Amino acid sequence: MTDAEVHEIVHSFAYATKLAIRAGLDGVEIHGANGWLIQQFVSATYNH
């Protein structure tokens, strides 16, 4: 992924969180394990 694509993903998570809060939710849980994209961002195995 390019830096711009990573920033777009981060922005999308932030936007979705804002929408959830506006809808009355108290919080969100972002799953970042088991090979999902967020885990790949911080893993030396995937992120070179």
C-alpha positions, 0 to 999 in steps of 0.5 A: 500500500502507498502512504496515501492509501494507509492514510485513507484507511486511517481516515476511514476508521476515524470517520466511521467512529465519528458516525458511530458516536453521533448515532449514540454509541458509547465507543467502538472496538477495532479488531486488529489481530489475526492477520487483519489489516491493522495488525499488518501495519504494525507487523514486521512480517508484513510491513517492510 
